[in-house]
Amino acid sequence: MKRHLIIGGGVAGCSLAWRLIQRGEKVRLIDNKKNKSSTIAAGMINPIVFRRVTKSWRVDEFLPEAISFYNDIEHAVGCKFFTPIKIRRFFASDQEKIYWNEKQKTTEYKSYLSPSESRQYQFSNPKNKWGSGIVKNAYRVDAKCFMKEIHQLLNLRGVLSYESFDDGQFNPCKMVYKNEIYDSVVFCCGSDQDEISYFKQVEIQHTKGQLLSINSFDMTEKETWNHKGFILPIGKKSFKVGATIERGVRDNNITKQGADNLTGVLEGVFSGKYEVSTQTSGIRPTVYDRRPVLGEHSEHKGLYIFNGLGTKGYLMAPLLAYEMMRFMLSGKPLHKEVELFRFYEKHQ
């Protein structure tokens, strides 16, 4: 049994901690509770990238692992937070509709796309003139519930503590932190990565995302709607509307411009009545090439990074955590596109 220290209790750090625990490893997870992007996230697992209608990267691998992982956590905590959803995509152009109609007939896409539909709800905006299609095999993780439950689970197992990482008490050469020796130390710090003195070559970008929570008796709860953003039913006539993409923004403040953008998303497809209840924001950790970052430090053996999951975090985290665990325990190579050393090559 090896001893592992994980810094960062978002979806990446918690998923990795659980994978290691299930393998019988000794884990300590610390979290500073500062950035809440994993908690305030919509938690949507959407297998399709719209506009050109392509599958999300590695979705055929990520999705089965995500379903299994979240079902296992639900069983462990005795709480429901993972549900299938139906996404109606309102086409943004005639070209998108053509792409959709072509691809939904293929073997590669038949599990994810249904034919375009002209069905109109009473309060759907009549300005939409290209129709819509349905995304199948989509899911929602209730992010707030998931993070609460997995933190409680890890806390009950004596794994989790709330504190900030103290670089002055860490010796990376001896893998000692606060007088404790570890076989591995993994930084899963999200957008806080630039405050860490290791992995400086890695360019974790700050991408702010704002969400609205609304109440409406006119909006359907049977579907999630998507057009320049999403409207996601969360129960009891409540919905999340999101999300803004504000690159390079480090503050976590909500703004009027963000609210205006989100009401524009809502009113672009919806003509009914609604009330805004709350507005929230979080800082996503994103990467220039839209791929996560996993790997071992070039000089300090046992020092790792697992970061940059961005907007697809709840889809990717379960499988990437499994692959990270295998890399740490047995040295099995990581997927080439997530490898840390692409940053070292970039700076040569």
QUIRA-V744679 format. One record per pair of residues at least 24 apart in sequence whose ideal C-beta (glycine too) atoms are under 10 Angstrom apart, sorted by the first residue. I is the first residue (numbers start at 1). J is the second residue. Records with the same first field share a line. If there is no record, write none. Layout:
I=J, J
This chain:
1=25, 26, 183
2=26, 27, 182, 183, 184, 302, 328, 329
3=27, 28, 175, 180, 181, 182, 183, 184, 185
4=28, 29, 159, 182, 183, 184, 185, 186, 302, 304, 325, 328, 329
5=29, 30, 165, 170, 175, 177, 178, 180, 181, 182, 183, 184, 185, 186, 187, 302
6=30, 31, 154, 159, 160, 182, 184, 185, 186, 187, 188, 189, 304, 306
7=31, 32, 163, 164, 165, 170, 177, 185, 186, 187, 188, 189, 192, 196, 306
8=32, 35, 38, 165, 186, 187, 188, 189, 190, 192, 193, 196, 285, 306, 307
9=33, 38, 39, 147, 150, 151, 154, 159, 160, 161, 162, 188, 190
10=35, 36, 37, 38, 39, 41, 147, 188, 189, 190, 191, 192, 282, 285, 307, 309, 313, 317
11=37, 38, 39, 41, 43, 141, 143, 146, 147, 150, 188, 190, 309, 313, 314, 316, 317, 318, 321
12=38, 186, 187, 188, 189, 190, 285, 292, 294, 306, 307, 308, 309, 313, 316, 317, 320, 321, 324
13=38, 154, 160, 186, 187, 188, 189, 190, 306, 307, 317, 321
14=38, 73, 146, 147, 150, 151, 153, 154, 159, 160, 188, 317, 321
15=66, 69, 70, 73, 150, 188, 306, 309, 313, 314, 316, 317, 318, 319, 320, 321, 322, 324, 325
16=186, 188, 294, 304, 306, 317, 320, 321, 322, 324, 325, 328
17=150, 153, 154, 157, 159, 160, 186, 188, 321, 325
18=69, 72, 73, 76, 150, 153, 154, 157, 159, 318, 321, 325
19=69, 317, 318, 319, 320, 321, 322, 323, 324, 325, 326, 328, 329
20=159, 184, 186, 321, 324, 325, 328, 329
21=153, 154, 157, 159
22=72, 76, 322, 325
23=322, 325, 326, 328, 329
25=183, 184, 325, 328, 329
26=159, 182, 183
27=154, 157, 158, 159, 160, 182, 184, 186
28=154, 158, 159, 160, 161, 177, 178, 180, 182, 185
29=151, 154, 155, 157, 159, 160, 161, 162, 186, 188
30=159, 160, 161, 162, 163, 164, 165, 166, 177, 178
31=147, 151, 154, 160, 161, 162, 163, 164, 165, 188, 189
32=162, 163, 164, 165, 189, 192, 195
33=151, 162, 163, 164
34=164, 189, 190, 191, 192, 195, 252, 283
35=189, 190, 191, 192, 206, 252, 282, 283, 284, 285
36=143, 144, 147, 190, 252, 280, 281, 282, 283
37=143, 190, 191, 207, 208, 209, 252, 281, 282, 283, 284, 285, 309, 310, 311, 313
38=141, 143, 144, 146, 147, 150, 190, 282, 284, 285, 309, 313, 314, 317
39=143, 144, 145, 146, 147, 148, 151, 280, 282
40=143, 144, 147, 209, 210, 211, 213, 240, 242, 243, 252, 278, 280, 281, 282
41=141, 143, 144, 146, 147, 209, 211, 240, 242, 243, 280, 282, 284, 311, 313, 314
42=140, 141, 142, 143, 209, 211, 224, 230, 232, 234, 240, 241, 242, 243, 311, 314
43=70, 81, 82, 83, 139, 140, 141, 142, 143, 144, 145, 146, 147, 232, 234, 240, 313, 314, 315
44=85, 87, 138, 139, 140, 141, 143, 224, 226, 230, 232, 240, 242, 243, 311, 312, 314, 315
45=70, 82, 84, 85, 137, 138, 139, 140, 141, 312, 313, 314, 315, 316
46=85, 87, 89, 112, 135, 137, 138, 139, 140, 224, 226, 230, 311, 312, 314, 315
47=87, 109, 111, 112, 113, 135, 136, 137, 138, 139, 315
48=87, 89, 100, 103, 109, 112, 113, 133, 135, 136, 137, 138, 226
49=312
50=87, 89, 90, 91, 92, 96, 99, 100, 133, 135, 226, 227, 228
51=91, 92, 93, 95, 96, 99
52=95, 96, 99, 103
53=89, 91, 95, 96, 97, 98, 99, 100, 101, 102, 103, 104, 109, 112, 113, 133, 135
54=99, 103, 109
55=103, 108, 109, 111, 112, 113
56=112, 312, 315, 316
57=290, 291, 292, 312, 315, 316, 335, 337
58=291, 312, 315, 316, 319, 320, 335, 337, 338
59=111, 112, 137, 312, 315, 316
60=108, 111, 112
61=316, 319, 323, 335
62=312, 314, 315, 316, 317, 318, 319, 320
63=111, 112, 137, 138, 139, 315, 318, 319
64=137, 318, 319
65=315, 316, 317, 318, 319, 320, 321, 322, 323
66=139, 141, 314, 315, 316, 317, 318, 319
67=137, 139, 318
68=318, 319
69=317, 318, 319, 321, 322
70=139, 141, 146, 314, 317, 318
72=318
73=141, 146, 149, 150, 153, 318
74=145, 146, 149
76=149, 150, 153
77=145, 146, 148, 149, 150, 152, 153, 156
78=149
79=142, 145, 146, 148, 149, 152, 153
80=142, 145, 149
81=140, 141, 142, 143, 144, 145, 146, 147, 148, 149, 150
82=139, 140, 141, 142, 145, 146, 314
83=139, 140, 141, 142, 235
84=136, 137, 138, 139, 140
85=135, 137, 138, 139, 140, 222, 223, 224, 232, 233
86=114, 134, 135, 136, 138, 222, 223, 224, 233
87=112, 132, 133, 134, 135, 136, 137, 138, 139, 140, 223, 224, 225, 226, 230, 232
88=114, 117, 119, 121, 124, 132, 133, 134, 135, 220, 222, 223, 224, 225, 226, 227, 231, 269
89=113, 116, 117, 131, 132, 133, 134, 135, 224, 225, 226, 227, 230
90=124, 125, 127, 128, 129, 130, 131, 132, 133, 225, 226, 227, 228, 268, 269
91=116, 128, 129, 130, 131, 132, 133, 227
92=128, 130, 226, 227, 228, 268
93=129, 130
94=129, 130, 131
95=130
96=130, 133
97=130, 131, 132, 133
98=130
99=133
100=130, 131, 132, 133, 134
101=131, 133
103=133
104=133, 134, 136
109=136
110=136
111=136, 137
112=136, 137, 138
113=137
119=223
121=218, 219, 220, 222, 223, 225, 269, 270, 271, 272
122=218, 220, 271, 272
123=216, 217, 218, 219, 220, 269, 270, 271, 272, 273, 274
124=219, 220, 225, 269, 270, 271, 272
125=225, 227, 266, 267, 268, 269, 270, 271, 272
126=271
127=267, 268, 269, 271
128=227, 268, 269
132=223, 225, 226, 227, 269
134=223
135=223, 224, 226
138=224, 226, 315
139=314, 315
140=224, 232, 233, 234, 240, 314
141=313, 314, 315, 317
142=234, 235
143=240, 282, 313, 314
144=234
146=314
164=192, 195
165=189, 192, 195, 196
167=195, 196, 197, 198
170=197, 198, 303
171=300
172=197, 198, 297, 299, 300, 301, 302, 303
173=299, 300, 301, 303
174=300, 302
175=300, 301, 302, 303
182=302, 303
183=301, 302, 328, 329
184=296, 301, 302, 303, 304, 328, 329
185=297, 300, 302, 303, 304
186=294, 296, 302, 303, 304, 305, 306, 307, 324, 325, 328
187=293, 297, 303, 304, 305, 306, 307
188=285, 304, 305, 306, 307, 309, 317, 321, 324
189=285, 305, 306, 307
190=282, 283, 284, 285, 307, 308, 309, 310, 313
191=250, 252, 282, 283, 284, 285, 286, 307, 308
192=283, 285, 307
193=285, 293, 305, 307, 308
194=250, 285
196=305, 307
198=297, 299, 300, 303, 304, 305
199=293, 295, 297, 298, 303, 304, 305, 307, 340, 343
200=343, 347
201=293, 298, 340, 341, 342, 343, 344, 345, 346, 347
202=287, 293, 295, 305, 307, 308, 340, 342, 343, 344
203=286, 287, 288, 289, 293, 308, 343, 346, 347
204=284, 285, 286, 287, 288, 293, 305, 307, 308, 310
205=247, 248, 249, 283, 284, 285, 286, 287, 288, 308, 310
206=246, 247, 248, 249, 250, 251, 252, 283, 284, 285, 286
207=244, 245, 246, 247, 248, 249, 282, 283, 284, 285, 286, 287, 310, 311
208=243, 244, 245, 246, 247, 248, 249, 250, 251, 252, 253, 254, 255, 258, 281, 282, 283, 284
209=242, 243, 244, 245, 246, 249, 258, 280, 281, 282, 283, 284, 286, 310, 311
210=241, 242, 243, 244, 245, 246, 249, 252, 253, 254, 255, 257, 258, 259, 261, 262, 279, 280, 281, 282
211=240, 241, 242, 243, 244, 254, 258, 262, 278, 279, 280, 281, 282
212=239, 240, 241, 242, 243, 244, 254, 258, 259, 261, 262, 263, 265, 266, 274, 276, 277, 278, 279, 280
213=238, 239, 240, 241, 242, 275, 276, 277, 278, 279, 280
214=238, 239, 240, 241, 262, 263, 266, 270, 274, 275, 276, 277, 278, 279
215=239, 273, 274, 275, 276, 277
216=266, 270, 272, 273, 274, 275
217=272, 273, 274, 275
218=270, 271, 272, 273, 274
219=266, 269, 270, 272, 273, 274
220=270, 272
225=265, 266, 268, 269, 270
226=265, 269
227=265, 266, 268, 269, 270
228=261, 264, 265, 266, 268, 269
229=261, 262, 264, 265, 266, 268, 269
230=265, 266, 269
231=262, 265, 266, 268, 269, 270, 274
237=274
238=277, 278
239=266, 270, 274, 277
240=278, 280
241=265, 266, 267, 270, 274, 276, 279
242=280, 311
243=280, 281, 282, 284, 311
244=281
245=284, 286, 311
246=281, 283, 284
247=284, 286
249=281, 283
250=283
251=281, 283
252=280, 281, 282, 283
253=281
254=278, 279, 280, 281
255=279, 281
284=308, 309, 310, 311, 312, 313
285=309, 310, 313
286=310, 311
287=338, 342, 343
288=343, 346
289=337, 338, 342, 343, 346
290=337
291=316, 335, 336, 337, 338, 339, 342
292=316, 317, 320, 324, 334, 335, 337, 338
293=338, 339, 340, 342, 343
294=320, 321, 323, 324, 327, 328, 334, 335, 337, 338, 339, 340
295=324, 327, 334, 338, 339, 340, 341, 342, 343, 344
296=327, 328, 331, 334, 340, 341
297=340
298=340, 341, 344
302=328
304=328, 340
305=340, 343
306=338, 340
307=340
308=338
309=338
